Amino acid sequence: MVAGLLQFFAQQLNYELNFISPLTQVILLPLQIAILVIMLMRWSNETYEIMDAELIVREGVFKRIEKSYPYNNMQSVIVRQSIFERMIGAGTVSVFVPTLGKDLIFSEVPNPKQFAESIKKAIPYSEKNQFIMSK
């Protein structure tokens, strides 16, 4: 698709641009569409559910995976938003889990500050030891 646009503009400028043949473009187009569809399906099938005692993550298109993380194992919540993410109301929320020794990263979350606040409220003893930080 991009190569087709480049060739179109090259023809308008009388410039020879033959790095991708039309046959190759026809072969690559279904592959590009398939990759886009798979990416959209994966993104749309990932859900986060805030329960009373745990955070549940469900993901997968063909193989469904469900992970649960108890709140009493969570220590800190960080919200990250780029300029573009702020414009569209999305962001990334990281939750540090010391028992795992790593962050749980939730990408492309709508209303990330609200999501982080919901997690913070669910964490026991959050008023003493937990923080929500924005970067």
GUZA-465703 format. One record per residue: x, z negated, y of N, C-alpha, C in turn; residue in three letters; residue number from 1. Coordinates in pm, whole numbers, m for minus. Layout:
N
n_px_n_pz_n_py_ca_px_ca_pz_ca_py_c_px_c_pz_c_py_type_seq
X_Z_Y_X_Z_Y_X_Z_Y_ALA_NUM
...
END
This chain:
135
n_px_n_pz_n_py_ca_px_ca_pz_ca_py_c_px_c_pz_c_py_type_seq
83_0_m118_0_0_0_88_0_125_MET_1
185_m91_130_276_m96_243_361_30_248_VAL_2
404_74_129_486_196_123_405_316_172_ALA_3
275_318_139_189_427_185_178_429_336_GLY_4
167_310_397_163_302_543_294_350_605_LEU_5
405_309_543_535_353_594_548_505_587_LEU_6
501_562_476_509_708_463_418_776_564_GLN_7
301_719_589_210_777_687_275_781_826_PHE_8
333_667_866_397_663_998_520_753_1002_PHE_9
590_762_893_707_850_888_664_996_903_ALA_10
553_1034_843_503_1171_857_462_1199_1001_GLN_11
403_1101_1067_362_1118_1206_482_1140_1297_GLN_12
595_1081_1261_716_1094_1341_807_1205_1290_LEU_13
757_1286_1195_836_1391_1132_965_1338_1073_ASN_14
957_1225_1009_1073_1162_947_1054_1165_797_TYR_15
1156_1204_723_1149_1214_578_1169_1075_517_GLU_16
1070_1026_444_1076_893_383_1024_906_239_LEU_17
1114_919_146_1074_943_7_1132_840_m89_ASN_18
1129_714_m52_1188_614_m140_1092_568_m250_PHE_19
961_591_m234_865_559_m339_773_679_m356_ILE_20
773_733_m476_692_852_m502_544_814_m512_SER_21
456_910_m492_313_883_m505_275_832_m645_PRO_22
341_882_m748_314_836_m884_349_688_m899_LEU_23
462_649_m843_503_508_m848_403_421_m773_THR_24
355_469_m660_256_394_m583_127_375_m663_GLN_25
84_480_m733_m37_472_m814_m19_372_m928_VAL_26
100_367_m984_129_273_m1093_137_130_m1039_ILE_27
197_109_m922_216_m24_m867_89_m84_m806_LEU_28
m2_m3_m759_m122_m54_m693_m204_m147_m785_LEU_29
m235_m109_m909_m309_m203_m995_m233_m332_m1021_PRO_30
m102_m324_m1030_m21_m443_m1050_m31_m536_m929_LEU_31
m25_m480_m808_m38_m560_m687_m175_m625_m679_GLN_32
m279_m551_m714_m415_m605_m711_m429_m716_m813_ILE_33
m374_m696_m934_m383_m798_m1039_m312_m927_m996_ALA_34
m195_m915_m935_m122_m1033_m888_m203_m1107_m781_ILE_35
m262_m1034_m689_m344_m1095_m584_m464_m1168_m643_LEU_36
m531_m1106_m739_m648_m1167_m802_m608_m1295_m875_VAL_37
m497_m1292_m949_m451_m1411_m1021_m416_m1523_m925_ILE_38
m349_m1491_m815_m315_m1593_m716_m440_m1657_m657_MET_39
m539_m1575_m624_m664_m1627_m567_m740_m1712_m669_LEU_40
m740_m1670_m796_m808_m1747_m899_m741_m1883_m919_MET_41
m608_m1884_m920_m537_m2011_m937_m565_m2105_m820_ARG_42
m563_m2051_m698_m586_m2133_m580_m728_m2188_m579_TRP_43
m825_m2105_m615_m965_m2148_m608_m1003_m2242_m723_SER_44
m925_m2247_m828_m956_m2333_m942_m874_m2461_m944_ASN_45
m815_m2499_m833_m742_m2625_m823_m824_m2720_m737_GLU_46
m864_m2834_m797_m946_m2930_m724_m883_m3069_m728_THR_47
m910_m3144_m623_m865_m3283_m613_m989_m3369_m596_TYR_48
m1001_m3472_m679_m1117_m3559_m672_m1071_m3703_m650_GLU_49
m1121_m3764_m544_m1085_m3901_m511_m1191_m3993_m573_ILE_50
m1152_m4065_m676_m1242_m4157_m746_m1215_m4300_m700_MET_51
m1285_m4397_m759_m1267_m4537_m719_m1129_m4590_m753_ASP_52
m1078_m4559_m872_m952_m4618_m916_m838_m4519_m930_ALA_53
m867_m4389_m918_m762_m4290_m940_m791_m4160_m866_GLU_54
m686_m4081_m853_m694_m3948_m794_m685_m3850_m911_LEU_55
m782_m3760_m923_m784_m3666_m1035_m755_m3526_m982_ILE_56
m662_m3458_m1049_m624_m3321_m1014_m663_m3232_m1131_VAL_57
m743_m3130_m1103_m782_m3034_m1205_m730_m2898_m1162_ARG_58
m665_m2828_m1255_m610_m2697_m1221_m612_m2607_m1344_GLU_59
m600_m2479_m1320_m594_m2383_m1428_m709_m2285_m1426_GLY_60
m679_m2163_m1466_m780_m2058_m1472_m827_m2045_m1617_VAL_61
m735_m2017_m1707_m769_m1998_m1847_m747_m2125_m1928_PHE_62
m648_m2201_m1891_m619_m2328_m1957_m641_m2438_m1854_LYS_63
m741_m2521_m1874_m777_m2626_m1779_m691_m2749_m1803_ARG_64
m627_m2799_m1699_m544_m2919_m1707_m601_m3022_m1611_ILE_65
m616_m3145_m1658_m665_m3253_m1574_m562_m3366_m1577_GLU_66
m518_m3405_m1457_m422_m3514_m1444_m485_m3623_m1359_LYS_67
m462_m3748_m1398_m514_m3859_m1317_m399_m3950_m1278_SER_68
m404_m3995_m1153_m300_m4081_m1098_m367_m4206_m1041_TYR_69
m341_m4323_m1101_m399_m4448_m1049_m345_m4480_m910_PRO_70
m433_m4530_m824_m393_m4563_m687_m291_m4675_m680_TYR_71
m296_m4769_m776_m203_m4881_m768_m58_m4839_m792_ASN_72
m35_m4713_m833_102_m4661_m847_148_m4583_m724_ASN_73
63_m4568_m625_96_m4488_m507_152_m4576_m397_MET_74
248_m4521_m323_314_m4602_m222_302_m4547_m80_GLN_75
318_m4418_m60_310_m4364_76_241_m4230_75_SER_76
181_m4196_189_109_m4071_206_164_m4000_329_VAL_77
203_m3874_313_260_m3797_425_179_m3668_441_ILE_78
143_m3637_566_71_m3514_598_167_m3420_671_VAL_79
175_m3297_623_259_m3195_688_171_m3075_723_ARG_80
185_m3026_847_110_m2909_892_197_m2821_979_GLN_81
205_m2694_946_273_m2599_1033_177_m2563_1147_SER_82
225_m2487_1242_141_m2446_1354_22_m2363_1302_ILE_83
50_m2271_1211_m56_m2188_1154_m156_m2273_1077_PHE_84
m108_m2370_999_m198_m2456_922_m287_m2540_1015_GLU_85
m232_m2585_1128_m313_m2659_1224_m425_m2572_1281_ARG_86
m395_m2445_1303_m495_m2353_1358_m610_m2331_1261_MET_87
m581_m2328_1131_m687_m2302_1033_m741_m2430_969_ILE_88
m685_m2546_1007_m735_m2674_957_m693_m2707_816_GLY_89
m573_m2666_778_m522_m2694_643_m387_m2764_655_ALA_90
m332_m2802_541_m202_m2867_543_m160_m2912_404_GLY_91
m47_m2979_399_9_m3031_275_10_m3183_282_THR_92
m35_m3247_175_m34_m3393_166_58_m3432_52_VAL_93
155_m3520_81_247_m3570_m21_219_m3718_m43_SER_94
210_m3756_m169_188_m3896_m205_304_m3938_m293_VAL_95
380_m4041_m250_494_m4087_m329_446_m4184_m436_PHE_96
487_m4158_m560_453_m4243_m674_584_m4295_m732_VAL_97
619_m4423_m704_747_m4477_m750_763_m4476_m902_PRO_98
654_m4495_m976_666_m4497_m1122_707_m4360_m1177_THR_99
669_m4253_m1108_713_m4118_m1147_846_m4083_m1083_LEU_100
879_m4151_m974_1002_m4122_m901_995_m3992_m824_GLY_101
875_m3949_m788_861_m3824_m713_732_m3823_m632_LYS_102
719_m3721_m548_599_m3702_m468_500_m3614_m543_ASP_103
373_m3647_m530_267_m3556_m571_237_m3472_m449_LEU_104
245_m3342_m461_228_m3254_m345_99_m3175_m362_ILE_105
11_m3190_m264_m116_m3119_m262_m109_m3016_m150_PHE_106
m99_m2888_m186_m81_m2782_m87_m214_m2719_m48_SER_107
m216_m2665_72_m331_m2590_124_m460_m2672_118_GLU_108
m451_m2799_156_m565_m2889_156_m642_m2873_287_VAL_109
m775_m2846_278_m852_m2844_402_m867_m2986_456_PRO_110
m861_m3002_585_m869_m3134_650_m771_m3233_588_ASN_111
m640_m3206_597_m543_m3292_528_m539_m3436_578_PRO_112
m565_m3458_706_m564_m3596_757_m679_m3677_698_LYS_113
m795_m3614_686_m910_m3681_625_m882_m3709_477_GLN_114
m821_m3613_407_m785_m3631_266_m687_m3748_251_PHE_115
m586_m3752_339_m487_m3860_335_m550_m3995_366_ALA_116
m640_m3999_463_m709_m4125_496_m793_m4173_379_GLU_117
m858_m4080_309_m938_m4117_192_m851_m4178_82_SER_118
m734_m4120_63_m641_m4175_m37_m594_m4312_6_ILE_119
m559_m4325_134_m509_m4453_184_m613_m4563_167_LYS_120
m739_m4532_196_m845_m4632_181_m864_m4673_36_LYS_121
m838_m4582_m56_m857_m4612_m198_m740_m4689_m259_ALA_122
m623_m4685_m193_m506_m4755_m245_m525_m4905_m226_ILE_123
m513_m4984_m334_m524_m5129_m318_m408_m5181_m235_PRO_124
m431_m5288_m163_m335_m5352_m74_m268_m5253_21_TYR_125
m342_m5152_64_m285_m5050_153_m253_m5104_292_SER_126
m327_m5206_335_m301_m5258_470_m166_m5328_478_GLU_127
m108_m5367_365_21_m5437_368_140_m5342_350_LYS_128
132_m5254_250_251_m5182_207_247_m5031_227_ASN_129
134_m4972_259_123_m4828_258_124_m4770_399_GLN_130
163_m4645_409_171_m4578_538_117_m4438_525_PHE_131
62_m4388_635_32_m4245_645_116_m4194_759_ILE_132
199_m4095_729_289_m4039_829_259_m3891_845_MET_133
267_m3842_965_251_m3699_991_385_m3643_1033_SER_134
417_m3527_977_541_m3459_1015_507_m3327_1076_LYS_135
END
